[in-house]
Amino acid sequence: MEFINSASTTVLQGFFGPDFKLNTKQRNNSHLPTEQNNIITVKRPILQLQKSINNFVDKISSAEQNKAELLFAQAVYQCGLFLSLPELEPIKIFFQKLCPYFKLPSRKALSTTLLDKVYEDIKNEVKDLINSANYICLISDGWSNMLQEHWTNYLITTPRPVFFSAHQTGEIRQTEENIAANIDKVISQIDHSKLSAIITDNASSMKKAWKLLAIKYPKVVFLGCVTHSLNLLIGDIMKLSWADRTMKNGKKIVKYFKSHQILAAVNQLTIELTVTELSHNQTVRIEDDIKSIVLNDGFWKDVDNLLKVLNELVIGISIFESDTPSLSKVLDWYYNQLESSDNILFFSFRKVANLLDPSFHGCHLTSNSMNKISQFIQKYYSDDAVIIWTQILNYKEKNGVFVNKLAWETSDKVDPIIWWCGNFGDSAPKLTQVAKKVLSIPTSSAASERNWSAFAYIHDKK
């Protein structure tokens, strides 16, 4: 037995080493002195069995409270809400249910510290936006409130329009000198080297002010509002004898039916009576002069023609009063209506925009128009006139660097400014800068008029 154990031990020691012992106690004693030095101590955190009740309640830090107050104040100001809104009991209950830790700002804070803070933040945001723009335009328009107080506002396009300032003109007459002085005061507050154009309405005093400002700012373009011109055109059309007659007859028909009970009587009788009874009923008899207008085929032809003309003009107004720059579309739209590109609406600047928009490529421009464009380049870009005009001619004929076939295939698929910068920013840098400047100019001062809608909400209704 001892021989077997000895033999087994010898064999096992051959596999597991000389320290191997059949006896468990002997094996443990031989390994423990060395293995105990290799034991790794792991420290585990003691679990907190009791938690504070604060862990189960929403919290709001001081920074979050201040930010929330600022957002609440912005909502109040932008919507023209009452400054006493936080004092309303339903508002208190609503925010208490929504977020108990948030404390509504007081009416005093809304009218003082928060108002000043929001004003400074918006002012700095507008300033940064203007400073980061490559080119800017100035838009201005006048307005009178319910108290007949006259105001003038000024917006800057970057090309997105942003409100810059407004002032009350009081009893000062809006002569060309006063208008020019007020606009000059605004220009002095911005970097006028980036100022591309000034857009106003087409009043005669405003056009005279342009000439005064052009002396001090010869590189700035002055444009009249296209939508204002189209509105004036509608007014002139309605003064035509046939249009005026058609409008008056139409008003007469509408007024007659609205002021009589005929329409209600007809609706009732068509349900209750036969056609024969309807024709003999005294209630629905129409006066002879109204009947003669309605039965006149010439009247309805005039109505149809007038609607066609006015609808096209209304479509044009909706296009050009957009905040998106669309100066290049004016010439193309007008040509499609009257098949003419020589009109008082089209200063050389608008023709340049149409030419440099690759989707139009000046397709309606005549040789006379190109001559006016060359004069424009000589006036506003005298230092680089030769280089720019050479590049314009190559661009018009798609020669030289403008042979790029892929560029022309994408001309109507991307924004024209992106098209110029992406394709010819390096190969034709001078003309690219002209294109960026021209194509970023708005067509109208409609943004300024929309600003008055918000302004009136505060100054009239509040």
C-alpha positions as CSV (number, residue, x, y, z in Angstrom):
1,M,0.0,0.0,0.0
2,E,2.8,2.3,0.9
3,F,4.5,1.3,-2.4
4,I,1.4,2.3,-4.4
5,N,1.1,5.6,-2.6
6,S,4.8,6.3,-3.1
7,A,4.5,5.4,-6.8
8,S,1.4,7.5,-7.3
9,T,3.1,10.4,-5.6
10,T,6.1,10.1,-7.8
11,V,3.9,10.1,-11.0
12,L,1.9,13.0,-9.9
13,Q,5.0,15.0,-8.9
14,G,6.1,14.5,-12.4
15,F,3.1,16.3,-13.7
16,F,2.5,18.9,-10.9
17,G,6.0,19.5,-9.5
18,P,8.1,18.1,-6.6
19,D,5.9,19.9,-4.0
20,F,2.9,17.8,-4.8
21,K,1.6,15.8,-1.9
22,L,-1.3,13.4,-1.8
23,N,-2.2,14.7,1.6
24,T,-4.5,17.8,1.3
25,K,-3.1,19.3,4.4
26,Q,0.4,19.0,3.0
27,R,-0.5,20.5,-0.3
28,N,-2.2,23.5,1.4
29,N,0.8,24.1,3.7
30,S,3.1,24.1,0.7
31,H,1.1,26.6,-1.4
32,L,-0.2,29.1,1.3
33,P,3.1,30.8,2.1
34,T,3.5,32.0,-1.6
35,E,-0.2,32.4,-2.7
36,Q,-1.2,34.6,0.2
37,N,1.1,37.3,-1.1
38,N,-0.8,37.4,-4.4
39,I,-4.2,38.1,-2.9
40,I,-5.7,41.4,-4.3
41,T,-7.7,43.5,-1.9
42,V,-10.9,45.0,-3.4
43,K,-12.4,48.0,-1.7
44,R,-16.2,48.2,-2.2
45,P,-18.3,51.3,-1.3
46,I,-20.7,50.8,1.6
47,L,-24.2,51.1,0.3
48,Q,-26.2,54.0,1.7
49,L,-29.3,52.4,2.9
50,Q,-31.0,55.7,3.9
51,K,-31.6,58.4,1.2
52,S,-32.6,62.0,1.7
53,I,-36.1,63.0,0.6
54,N,-34.5,65.7,-1.6
55,N,-33.4,62.9,-4.0
56,F,-37.0,62.3,-4.9
57,V,-37.9,66.0,-5.6
58,D,-37.1,68.1,-8.7
59,K,-34.4,70.7,-8.2
60,I,-33.5,73.8,-10.1
61,S,-30.1,75.5,-9.8
62,S,-29.6,79.3,-9.5
63,A,-28.3,79.4,-13.1
64,E,-31.3,77.4,-14.4
65,Q,-33.6,79.7,-12.5
66,N,-32.1,82.8,-14.1
67,K,-32.2,81.2,-17.6
68,A,-35.8,80.2,-17.2
69,E,-36.7,83.7,-16.0
70,L,-35.0,85.2,-19.1
71,L,-36.9,82.8,-21.4
72,F,-40.2,83.7,-19.7
73,A,-39.5,87.4,-20.0
74,Q,-38.6,87.0,-23.8
75,A,-42.0,85.2,-24.3
76,V,-43.8,88.0,-22.5
77,Y,-42.1,90.8,-24.6
78,Q,-42.3,89.0,-28.0
79,C,-46.0,88.3,-27.6
80,G,-46.9,91.7,-26.1
81,L,-48.3,90.1,-23.0
82,F,-49.1,92.1,-19.8
83,L,-46.2,92.5,-17.4
84,S,-48.6,91.5,-14.6
85,L,-48.9,88.0,-16.1
86,P,-47.0,86.3,-13.3
87,E,-49.4,87.7,-10.8
88,L,-52.4,85.9,-12.3
89,E,-53.5,83.1,-10.1
90,P,-54.0,80.5,-12.9
91,I,-50.5,81.2,-14.1
92,K,-49.1,80.7,-10.6
93,I,-51.0,77.4,-10.2
94,F,-49.9,76.2,-13.7
95,F,-46.2,76.8,-13.0
96,Q,-46.5,75.4,-9.4
97,K,-47.9,72.1,-10.9
98,L,-45.4,72.1,-13.7
99,C,-42.2,72.9,-11.8
100,P,-42.6,73.8,-8.1
101,Y,-39.0,74.8,-7.7
102,F,-39.3,77.5,-10.5
103,K,-40.2,80.9,-9.1
104,L,-42.0,83.2,-11.5
105,P,-40.3,86.7,-11.9
106,S,-42.1,89.6,-10.4
107,R,-43.8,92.3,-12.3
108,K,-41.1,94.7,-11.2
109,A,-38.3,92.4,-12.5
110,L,-40.1,92.1,-15.9
111,S,-40.3,95.9,-16.2
112,T,-36.7,96.6,-15.1
113,T,-33.8,94.2,-14.8
114,L,-35.1,91.5,-17.1
115,L,-36.2,94.0,-19.7
116,D,-32.8,95.6,-19.7
117,K,-31.1,92.2,-19.9
118,V,-33.2,91.0,-22.8
119,Y,-32.7,94.3,-24.6
120,E,-28.9,94.1,-24.3
121,D,-28.8,90.4,-25.4
122,I,-30.9,91.1,-28.5
123,K,-28.9,94.2,-29.2
124,N,-25.6,92.3,-29.0
125,E,-27.1,89.5,-31.1
126,V,-28.1,91.9,-33.9
127,K,-24.7,93.6,-33.7
128,D,-22.9,90.3,-34.1
129,L,-25.1,89.4,-37.0
130,I,-24.4,92.6,-38.8
131,N,-20.7,92.4,-38.1
132,S,-20.5,88.9,-39.5
133,A,-22.3,89.7,-42.8
134,N,-20.2,90.3,-45.9
135,Y,-22.7,92.9,-47.3
136,I,-25.6,94.6,-45.7
137,C,-28.5,96.8,-46.9
138,L,-30.6,99.4,-45.1
139,I,-34.4,99.4,-45.4
140,S,-36.6,102.2,-44.1
141,D,-40.3,103.1,-44.0
142,G,-42.6,105.5,-42.2
143,W,-45.7,104.9,-40.1
144,S,-48.3,106.8,-38.1
145,N,-50.0,105.4,-35.0
146,M,-53.5,106.0,-33.7
147,L,-52.4,109.3,-32.1
148,Q,-51.1,110.4,-35.5
149,E,-47.5,110.3,-34.2
150,H,-45.1,109.7,-37.1
151,W,-42.4,107.1,-36.8
152,T,-39.6,106.0,-39.0
153,N,-37.9,102.6,-38.7
154,Y,-34.6,101.2,-40.0
155,L,-33.9,97.5,-40.7
156,I,-30.6,95.9,-41.8
157,T,-30.5,92.9,-44.1
158,T,-27.7,90.4,-43.7
159,P,-29.4,89.2,-46.0
160,R,-32.0,88.2,-43.3
161,P,-33.7,91.5,-42.2
162,V,-33.2,92.5,-38.5
163,F,-34.7,95.5,-36.7
164,F,-32.0,98.1,-36.1
165,S,-33.7,101.2,-34.7
166,A,-36.8,103.5,-34.9
167,H,-37.4,107.1,-33.9
168,Q,-40.3,109.4,-33.7
169,T,-40.0,112.3,-36.1
170,G,-42.6,114.4,-34.2
171,E,-43.7,117.6,-36.0
172,I,-40.6,117.9,-38.1
173,R,-41.4,118.0,-41.8
174,Q,-40.2,115.1,-43.8
175,T,-38.2,117.1,-46.3
176,E,-35.4,115.6,-48.4
177,E,-32.9,117.2,-46.1
178,N,-34.4,115.8,-42.9
179,I,-34.8,112.4,-44.4
180,A,-31.2,112.3,-45.6
181,A,-29.9,113.5,-42.3
182,N,-31.8,110.8,-40.4
183,I,-30.6,108.0,-42.7
184,D,-27.0,109.4,-42.5
185,K,-27.3,109.2,-38.7
186,V,-28.1,105.5,-38.9
187,I,-25.3,104.8,-41.5
188,S,-22.8,106.4,-39.1
189,Q,-23.6,103.6,-36.6
190,I,-22.7,100.8,-38.9
191,D,-19.8,99.8,-41.1
192,H,-20.8,101.7,-44.3
193,S,-18.0,100.0,-46.3
194,K,-20.2,96.9,-46.3
195,L,-23.4,98.9,-47.2
196,S,-24.6,97.7,-50.6
197,A,-27.9,99.5,-51.0
198,I,-30.6,101.6,-49.4
199,I,-34.2,100.6,-50.1
200,T,-37.1,102.9,-49.4
201,D,-40.5,103.8,-51.0
202,N,-40.8,105.8,-54.2
203,A,-42.0,109.1,-52.8
204,S,-40.5,112.2,-54.5
205,S,-39.0,113.5,-51.3
206,M,-37.3,110.1,-50.7
207,K,-35.8,110.2,-54.2
208,K,-34.4,113.7,-53.6
209,A,-32.9,112.4,-50.4
210,W,-31.1,109.7,-52.4
211,K,-29.3,112.3,-54.4
212,L,-28.1,114.1,-51.2
213,L,-26.9,110.9,-49.7
214,A,-25.2,109.8,-53.0
215,I,-22.8,112.7,-52.7
216,K,-21.5,111.3,-49.4
217,Y,-21.8,107.6,-50.3
218,P,-21.1,107.3,-54.0
219,K,-20.7,103.5,-53.9
220,V,-24.1,102.9,-52.4
221,V,-27.0,102.0,-54.6
222,F,-30.4,103.6,-53.9
223,L,-33.5,101.6,-54.9
224,G,-37.2,102.1,-54.7
225,C,-39.4,99.4,-53.3
226,V,-40.7,97.1,-56.1
227,T,-43.9,96.1,-54.3
228,H,-44.6,99.8,-53.7
229,S,-44.2,100.4,-57.4
230,L,-46.6,97.6,-58.3
231,N,-49.1,98.9,-55.8
232,L,-48.9,102.3,-57.5
233,L,-49.3,100.5,-60.8
234,I,-52.5,98.9,-59.6
235,G,-53.8,102.3,-58.5
236,D,-53.1,103.7,-62.0
237,I,-54.8,100.8,-63.7
238,M,-57.9,101.3,-61.5
239,K,-58.0,105.0,-62.7
240,L,-58.5,103.9,-66.3
241,S,-62.1,104.5,-67.5
242,W,-63.0,100.9,-68.2
243,A,-61.5,99.6,-65.0
244,D,-63.1,102.3,-62.9
245,R,-66.5,101.6,-64.5
246,T,-66.1,97.9,-64.0
247,M,-65.2,98.4,-60.3
248,K,-68.1,100.7,-59.7
249,N,-70.6,98.4,-61.3
250,G,-69.2,95.5,-59.4
251,K,-69.5,97.4,-56.1
252,K,-73.1,98.4,-57.0
253,I,-74.1,94.8,-57.5
254,V,-72.5,93.7,-54.2
255,K,-74.0,96.6,-52.3
256,Y,-77.4,96.0,-53.7
257,F,-77.5,92.3,-52.7
258,K,-76.0,92.9,-49.3
259,S,-78.5,95.7,-48.5
260,H,-81.6,93.8,-49.7
261,Q,-83.2,90.6,-48.5
262,I,-83.1,89.2,-52.0
263,L,-80.4,86.6,-51.4
264,A,-82.2,85.1,-48.4
265,A,-85.5,85.2,-50.3
266,V,-84.0,83.4,-53.3
267,N,-82.5,80.7,-51.1
268,Q,-85.8,80.1,-49.3
269,L,-87.9,80.1,-52.4
270,T,-85.7,77.7,-54.3
271,I,-86.5,75.2,-51.6
272,E,-90.3,75.9,-51.3
273,L,-91.4,77.1,-54.8
274,T,-91.2,76.0,-58.4
275,V,-89.3,77.9,-61.0
276,T,-92.6,79.4,-62.3
277,E,-93.6,80.6,-58.8
278,L,-90.1,82.0,-58.3
279,S,-90.2,84.2,-61.4
280,H,-93.6,85.8,-60.3
281,N,-92.6,86.3,-56.7
282,Q,-92.3,90.1,-55.8
283,T,-89.7,89.5,-53.1
284,V,-87.0,88.5,-55.5
285,R,-87.5,91.0,-58.2
286,I,-84.3,92.8,-59.1
287,E,-84.1,96.5,-60.1
288,D,-83.7,97.2,-63.8
289,D,-80.3,99.0,-63.5
290,I,-78.8,96.1,-61.6
291,K,-80.3,93.6,-64.0
292,S,-78.9,95.5,-67.0
293,I,-75.4,95.3,-65.5
294,V,-75.6,91.6,-64.7
295,L,-77.0,90.7,-68.1
296,N,-74.4,92.8,-70.0
297,D,-71.7,90.5,-71.6
298,G,-69.3,93.4,-71.9
299,F,-69.3,93.9,-68.1
300,W,-68.3,90.3,-67.5
301,K,-65.5,90.5,-70.2
302,D,-64.2,93.6,-68.4
303,V,-64.3,91.8,-65.1
304,D,-62.4,88.8,-66.5
305,N,-59.7,91.1,-68.1
306,L,-59.3,93.1,-64.9
307,L,-59.0,90.0,-62.8
308,K,-56.3,88.6,-65.1
309,V,-54.2,91.8,-64.9
310,L,-54.6,92.3,-61.1
311,N,-53.9,88.6,-60.3
312,E,-50.6,88.8,-62.1
313,L,-49.7,92.0,-60.2
314,V,-50.7,90.4,-56.9
315,I,-48.5,87.4,-57.7
316,G,-45.6,89.7,-58.4
317,I,-46.2,91.5,-55.1
318,S,-46.2,88.3,-53.2
319,I,-42.9,87.2,-54.8
320,F,-41.0,90.5,-54.2
321,E,-42.2,91.2,-50.7
322,S,-40.4,88.1,-49.5
323,D,-37.4,88.4,-47.1
324,T,-35.4,86.2,-49.5
325,P,-33.4,88.4,-51.9
326,S,-35.0,88.2,-55.4
327,L,-33.7,91.2,-57.2
328,S,-32.7,89.1,-60.2
329,K,-36.3,88.0,-60.7
330,V,-37.8,91.4,-61.2
331,L,-36.6,91.8,-64.9
332,D,-37.7,88.2,-65.8
333,W,-41.1,88.6,-64.2
334,Y,-41.8,91.9,-65.9
335,Y,-40.6,90.6,-69.2
336,N,-43.0,87.7,-69.0
337,Q,-45.9,90.1,-68.4
338,L,-45.2,92.8,-71.0
339,E,-42.4,91.2,-73.1
340,S,-40.2,94.3,-72.4
341,S,-37.1,94.9,-70.3
342,D,-36.9,98.6,-70.8
343,N,-38.9,100.1,-68.0
344,I,-38.5,102.7,-65.3
345,L,-38.6,99.9,-62.7
346,F,-35.3,98.5,-64.1
347,F,-32.4,100.5,-63.0
348,S,-29.0,99.2,-64.2
349,F,-28.6,97.5,-60.8
350,R,-31.6,95.2,-61.3
351,K,-30.3,94.3,-64.8
352,V,-26.9,93.4,-63.3
353,A,-28.6,91.1,-60.8
354,N,-30.6,89.4,-63.6
355,L,-27.3,88.9,-65.6
356,L,-25.3,87.5,-62.7
357,D,-28.0,85.1,-61.6
358,P,-26.9,82.0,-63.5
359,S,-30.5,80.7,-63.7
360,F,-31.4,83.7,-65.8
361,H,-28.0,84.6,-67.3
362,G,-29.5,87.9,-68.6
363,C,-31.5,86.1,-71.2
364,H,-33.8,89.1,-71.8
365,L,-31.1,91.7,-71.9
366,T,-30.6,93.8,-75.0
367,S,-27.4,95.4,-76.3
368,N,-28.7,98.7,-74.8
369,S,-29.0,97.0,-71.5
370,M,-25.5,95.6,-71.6
371,N,-24.3,99.2,-72.4
372,K,-26.0,100.4,-69.2
373,I,-24.5,97.6,-67.2
374,S,-21.0,98.6,-68.4
375,Q,-21.7,102.2,-67.3
376,F,-22.8,100.9,-63.9
377,I,-19.5,98.9,-63.5
378,Q,-17.5,102.0,-64.5
379,K,-19.3,104.1,-61.9
380,Y,-19.3,101.7,-58.9
381,Y,-16.2,99.6,-59.6
382,S,-13.9,102.1,-61.3
383,D,-10.7,100.6,-59.9
384,D,-11.4,97.1,-61.2
385,A,-13.7,98.0,-64.1
386,V,-11.6,96.5,-66.8
387,I,-11.1,93.2,-65.0
388,I,-14.8,92.9,-64.0
389,W,-16.1,93.8,-67.5
390,T,-13.8,91.3,-69.1
391,Q,-15.1,88.6,-66.8
392,I,-18.7,89.7,-67.4
393,L,-18.2,89.3,-71.2
394,N,-16.6,85.8,-70.8
395,Y,-19.4,84.9,-68.3
396,K,-22.1,86.0,-70.8
397,E,-20.6,83.9,-73.6
398,K,-19.5,81.0,-71.3
399,N,-15.9,81.4,-72.3
400,G,-12.6,81.0,-70.4
401,V,-13.0,79.9,-66.8
402,F,-16.8,79.9,-67.4
403,V,-16.7,76.9,-69.7
404,N,-17.4,74.7,-66.8
405,K,-20.2,72.5,-68.1
406,L,-21.2,71.0,-64.7
407,A,-21.4,74.4,-63.2
408,W,-24.0,75.5,-65.8
409,E,-26.0,72.3,-65.4
410,T,-26.5,73.1,-61.7
411,S,-27.2,76.8,-62.2
412,D,-30.9,76.5,-61.4
413,K,-30.4,73.9,-58.6
414,V,-28.4,75.9,-56.0
415,D,-28.5,79.4,-54.5
416,P,-26.8,81.8,-56.9
417,I,-24.4,83.1,-54.3
418,I,-23.3,79.5,-53.4
419,W,-23.0,78.8,-57.1
420,W,-20.6,81.7,-57.6
421,C,-18.5,81.0,-54.5
422,G,-18.3,77.3,-55.2
423,N,-17.5,77.5,-58.9
424,F,-15.6,80.7,-59.5
425,G,-14.6,82.1,-56.2
426,D,-10.9,81.5,-57.0
427,S,-10.9,81.8,-60.8
428,A,-13.0,85.0,-61.1
429,P,-12.8,86.6,-57.6
430,K,-13.6,90.1,-58.6
431,L,-16.8,89.2,-60.4
432,T,-17.8,86.8,-57.7
433,Q,-17.6,89.6,-55.1
434,V,-19.9,91.7,-57.4
435,A,-22.3,88.9,-57.7
436,K,-22.4,88.3,-53.9
437,K,-23.1,92.0,-53.3
438,V,-25.8,92.4,-56.0
439,L,-27.6,89.1,-55.3
440,S,-27.9,89.7,-51.6
441,I,-30.0,92.9,-52.1
442,P,-33.7,92.7,-51.3
443,T,-36.3,93.8,-53.8
444,S,-38.6,95.8,-51.4
445,S,-39.0,97.4,-48.1
446,A,-41.8,95.0,-47.2
447,A,-39.8,93.7,-44.2
448,S,-39.9,97.3,-42.8
449,E,-43.7,97.4,-43.2
450,R,-44.1,94.0,-41.5
451,N,-42.1,95.4,-38.6
452,W,-44.8,98.1,-38.2
453,S,-47.4,95.4,-37.8
454,A,-45.6,94.2,-34.7
455,F,-44.9,97.8,-33.6
456,A,-48.6,98.7,-34.0
457,Y,-49.6,95.8,-31.8
458,I,-47.7,97.4,-28.9
459,H,-48.2,101.1,-29.6
460,D,-51.8,101.0,-30.7
461,K,-53.6,98.0,-29.2
462,K,-51.6,98.0,-25.9
